[in-house]
Amino acid sequence: MSKIIAIFNQAGGVAKSTLAMNLGYHLQDFGQKVALVDIDPQASLTLFCGLEPFDLKQTIYESLLLDRPLPIHSLESMKCDLIPSNINLSGAEIELVSADLRDFRLRDTLESIQERYDFILIDCPPSLGILSYISLVAATHILVPIATQYKAWMGTELLLRTVKRVQARANKQLKLAGFVPILYAKSNSQDVRALQAITEYLGQVGHIFAPIPRATAFADSVEEHLPLALYQSRHPAVKPLKAIADYCLKNL
């Protein structure tokens, strides 16, 4: 059975889609079969991977609400697959309220493809709404990107309460893969202090990965629809990204 990792933080602007894209690439580079699942109505991961969300006739929305087969797009450059999203998914938050067995919709939908992949990475929306909740119910693990800023790490208490709520009833097997400090600038004293606080406080809860530096190269690489390792292989951020994939492969 595949490992299903929900990349989740209720805060926006913490590079969830960028992390999903790059982690997926490095996992497949280690010989793993990988699927990326975009369950964010903003569809950033879909766009980053080179698809135009507004042109898609079928997305994860139709699979969740209409029980249609998952639309799987092969990403030639990344050598992994993508299940895309678009703005239609924004309506799912309302439609799922009255849907039968709503908590398990994504879990049941992904069951049809689990045997095909070693890893399935879910790019969650920046909220604590139903789409994020069903992602945690479907996942085997949660990976939390967290900006190295005071406000960002202070907000993790609510996130952890949500995880515990899922673990208590809907998905007792859900495990924490760890926290990824991201958008880190070692020349910024606030970032340094925030990283220290993340390490001391959240290190008691789960694994803390090496920080991923803030870099304009990320924006440049997604503009080319490429993971950073293919766009600029010697960039300093490649090493910690690859280390996350190595850890997931060996420890999850």
N, C-alpha and C positions, 0 to 999 in steps of 0.2 A: 504494500500500500504506500501511496505517496505521502510525503510530508506536505502539509498545507500551511503556509505561513501567511498570516494576516499582518500586513505592514500598516500599523495603526497609531494614530495620535489624533485626538480631537482638535488639536490646534492646526491651523492652516500655515502654509509657508514653511514647512519643515522638510521639504524635499522628499516626500513619500514616493512620488512617482519616479523621481530620479533614482532613488535607492532601489525601487523595485526593478527598474530597467537594468541597472548596472549589476545588481545581485543576480538577476536572471542570467545575464550574459556570463558572469564568472562561474556560476553553477554548471552551465552547459559546457563551459570551457574545461571543467573538471570531468567531463564525460557524462553529465546528468541530462536526462530528458526533462525539459522545463516548460511549463505553461504560465503565462502571465494573465491575470484576470483583473480587468478594470471595472470596479464597481462604484466608481465615483462619477456622478452626473457631469462633472466638469470635464471628464474624459482627457485629462492631461496625459496619462500613460498612453492612451490610444493615439493621441496626436504626436507624442514623442516618438512613437514607434513607426510613424510614417503614414498612418491612416487619417483620412479626413472624417471626423465624427458625423458631420451633417450629411455625408454621402452614403452612410451605411444604412442598409435596409433591414438588417437584423443585428442585434447586439445582445448583451447579457439580459437586457430588459425582457425581450420576448421569451427567453428561456425561463426566467423567474416567474413571470406573470401568465404566460400563455403556454407553458410546458413544451416549447419548441426545442429542437436539438441545439446544443451550444454552437455558435458560429466560431469556428477556429480558423484563424489566419496564420499562415506560416511566415515568419520573419526571416528572410533569407540571410541578411547580414548578421543577425544575432543568433541564428540557428536555434531558435525556440519559437513557441507558438503564443498567440495573443487571442484572448477573448475580449472583444472591445466593448466600449460604452459610448453613449452620447446623451444629449440633454433629455431624451425620453425617460431616462432612468429617474429623473427628478420626480416624476409622477408616482414612482413606485413607493415612495415614503408614505403616500396617502393610500394607495391601493393595497398595500400590504397590511394595513391596519385591520381590514376585514377579511383578509385572505385566510383560507384554511391552512393550518399548520405553518403559519408564516415564519416562525423561528427557524424552521428546518428547510426552508425553500432552497437556499443556496447550498446547504449541505447535500440535500438530495439531488440537486442539479449537477453538482460536481462529481457525484458518485459514478456517473456514466463515463467519466474520463480518467478516473483515478488510476486505473491499471496501466494507462498509457504513459504516465509521467512519474518521475522520481520526486520532483518538487512542483508544487503549484503555489504561486505567489499572488496574493490578493492585495491590490492597491485600494485601501479603504478611503472613504470620504472623510474630510476634516470635521467630523461631528460625532455626537453620541446617539445618533438616530437609529432607525430600524436597519438601514443598510449596513452600518458598522456593526450593529448587534448580530445580525445574521451571519456576518463575516466571521465574527468571533465564535459563533456556534459551529460554523463549518470548519474552522481551523484546528490544526493539531498544535500549532505554536503561534505566538504573537511576537513580532519584532517591532520595537518602538524607536523611531527616529526622534531625536529631541535636540532642539537648537540650544547651543551653549549660551543661553541668556537667562537671567534671573527669573523673569516672568514665565519662561517656557518650562523650566524644571519644577517651579512651584505648582504648575498646573497638573502635574502628573498624579497627584493624590486622587483627583476625580477619575482619571483614567484607570488607576489601579483598583478603585472601588468597582468600576464597571467590569473589569476583568474578573474580580472575585465574585461578582454577582452571576456572571456567566458560568464560572467554575462551580458554583454552589448548586446549580440546577440544570441548565441547558447543555453544558459541555464540561463535564467533570474531568475530562482528559486534557483540557487545554493547558499548555505549558508556556512559560515565558522564555523565549529564546534569548532575550537581552535588550539592552538599550544602546542605541547608536548615536553618540554625540555628533552633531552635524552642523555645518555652517560655522566652523570653528576658525577663528583668527588668533593665532598665538601671540600676535603683536598687540592684541586688545586685552587690556587688563581685566575688563569685565568678563570676557570670554574665558580667561584663565580661571577667574574665581568661580564662574558658573560650572566649568568643567570639574573643578575640585569638589564643589558641592554635589554635583551629579554623582561623582565617583564615591563620595563618602555616604551620601544618603541612599541613592538607588543601588549602590553596590551591595547593600544588605539584602536587596530584593532579587536582583538578577545580575547576569553577566554584563559588564560594561566594555564595549568594544573601543578600540583606538579611535580617536576623533577623526572625522572626515573634514578636511579644510574647506573653507569657503573659497570658491574659485569661479571666475567667469567662464572657464573652460567647460563647465557643466552646461551652461546656457548655449555655448557655441556647439557643443556636441549634440545636444538634443535638437538643435536647429537643423543639424545634418542627419538626424534620426539615427544616431549612433551612440553606443555606450562609450564612456570616456576611454576605455582601454583600446578601442579601435580608432578613436579620434586622435588621441594623444597618449600613446602607450607609456611614455616615461613621466607622465604627470604624477606628482606626489600623492594624489588622492587615489590612484589606482591600487597602491599597496594595501591600504586599510580596507578598501572595498573587496579585494581579493581575499583578505584575511577573514572577512565576515562569511564569505562563501565557504572557505575552508573549515571554519568553525561549524557552520550549519551541516556540512557534509559529515564531519567526524563526531558531532555531539548530539544531533537531533534524532 
